[in-house]
Amino acid sequence: MSTQAFKIVSVESLLYEWDRPPIWNGMHVYDKGRLHLVKVTAKSGTEEVYGYGFNGATAATRPLHLFPIYLDLFRPALIGHNATDTPYITWLADNYKIYGPGGYHTQVLAAVNQACWDIKGKLEGKSIHELLGGKKDRIRTYIAGGYYSRGKGLDELREEMEYNITEFNTTAIKMKIGHHAAGIETDLRRIETVRQAVGPDITIMVDANCSLSVERAGAYIPALRANNVLWLEEPIHSHDYRGYKTIRDIAKDYDIYIATGENGYGLHYFQTHIDNEGADVFNLDVAILPGYDTSIKVVEEALAANKWISPHGAQELQIHIAASRDNCLMLEYYPPAVDPLRGDMFLPQMELDKDGYVTVPTTPGIGFEPNFDLLNNYRI
């Protein structure tokens, strides 16, 4: 049966929220776990298929009640449309005059786009990785962590990083810097502590989450080189293209990569960073960009410009885009230490291989389904 025969008959928002101890990075406090799940149902005659996409789930601060409002806005343009026409959903996100260049509407349409790619894969019997013409079967991962939290000193930070290495067999870790209450001296002690704890062979990255000035970011860079740090992520405001150029010019002398992109809502954002030579690594996010169609364009433009990618968060979604071409450094992986619910939220659980890599799923569609037996306990 032609996939074009499957028309969207319903688009639903499902909201979940749960308590957890607060953690924070350079700019934001994450007090709860939050998930916005979108279910798209398509039918052809009596045959029905559904797909899922999502926003949030880890380090999510966005008010959940706004997501359904935006989905209500787009539902009339979605119902009755071909479920596998994913570029159409991306086109809806391009109405900048009405909705702005990015924000809630982009994220909602990203989840719809993911769900429709999930449907397309299920109908064709192919994973999204295969639909994208994926080039890699396995991807190196790094463990995200090193957040600030109450009662977390150097000993607790050391224990966390040592646990991540032994538990997940990872060869790379990332930690937070840049919180105003910490200051550069405290952050440098934290970086030194982590390097001493993990030894010389583990790759370390640091992430400031847009909390620094250009001058302050430059002050960190010599110490990052001294501790053999691979990249400095989002040192300043994500759209300060001139500032990124200045910082990267400094960082190149110390062999430090500059990474950014998790707040990039469109292709033009990444094109501007490429044109300004302000970054080495793009942390694109298929839940922030309006889905897989735009994400693969970003990957290909990055590849043409000799830029690396390392997708941000939501590893179940990002793994397909990470493995799509040959310019992925690593896939970010959130462990239960960041959010105890995280490891059980989707089935099957994504597990790292013994060498710290992860194998790309071949199951049709996204390859991971929501664990409703767990999630329904937190439905709001």
C-alpha positions, 0 to 999 in steps of 0.5 A: 500500500502506498504510504501516501494513502495514510492521512493524519486523523489525530494529533495529541499532546500528552504531558508528564511531570515528576519530582527530583532533586534540583540540579543546575548549570551556568544559567538554569535550575532544573527542579522537575522532570518534564516530558511533552509527548506527541502522538500522531495517528494516521489511517488508510481505510481501516488500517491505522498506524501511529508515531511518537515524538517528544520534547523535554524529559531531561533538564527541561524547564519549559512550562508544559501547559503551553505545548498543547496550546501551540499544537491546537494552533497547528492541528487544523493544518495537520489533520487530513494531510499525508502523514509521511510528507514530513517537509510540509511540517518543516514548512509550517515552522517557517512562518516567521512573520506570524510566530517568530524565528523559533520557540514553542511552535518550532518545538511542537512541530519538531515533535510532530515531525519526529512522530511522522518520521516514526510513522514513515519508518513503520510503514516502510519497515525501515529505521529513521537511520536507514531512511536518512541514508545513515553512514554509521552503525555505531556511535561513540558516546559521552556521558552528560553530567557534572551539574551543580547541586545542593551538597555537591562538592568536589568529592561528590563530583569525583564520585559521579565521574568515576561512576559514569566511567565504570558503570557505562564504560564511557571514554568521554564525559561532560561537566558544567561550568560558568555558574555565577555562584561558583566563579572561575576559581571554583570551576577550575578546581572542579575541572582539575578534580575531574581530570585527576579522577578520570586519568589522562585517557578519558575525554573531557568537555565543559559546558557553560550554557551561555553564562559567560562573557567573551572576556570571561570565556577567554580567561577559562581557555588556558586552564582548559588546555592545561587539563586537556579539555576537548571543547568549550560548549556554549560559552556565551549567548547562542546568537552572538556570532561575533563573540563566538568568532572572537572566542574561537580565534583565542581557542584555536591557539590552545587546540580547544574546540568551540561547540554550540547549537543546542539553541539553534532553531533553524538552518540559517542559525548554523549557516551564520555560524559557519559563515562567521567561523565561530564554532568547530562542533554543532550540538544540533537538536532534532527536538529544537530544530523543526525535526529530522528534515532540517536536522539532516540539512544542518548535518550536510552543511556542517560536513561540507564546511568541515565542521563536526556535529555532536547532537544534544540530549534526547539520545533516542531521537538524536542517534539517527541524526548522529549516525547519518553522516561521517562528521559526528564526534559523539552522541550525548547520553543522559544517565540515570544520575541526571534523572533517575526516571530517564533510563526507563522512560523509553523501551527498549533501554538504550545501552552502551556497548563495552567500548563506550559506543552505542549501536544504532537501532534497526527497528522500524521508525525511531526504534524506541517506544514510550514506557506508558506503564511508567509514564502514566504514573506521572501524567498531568 
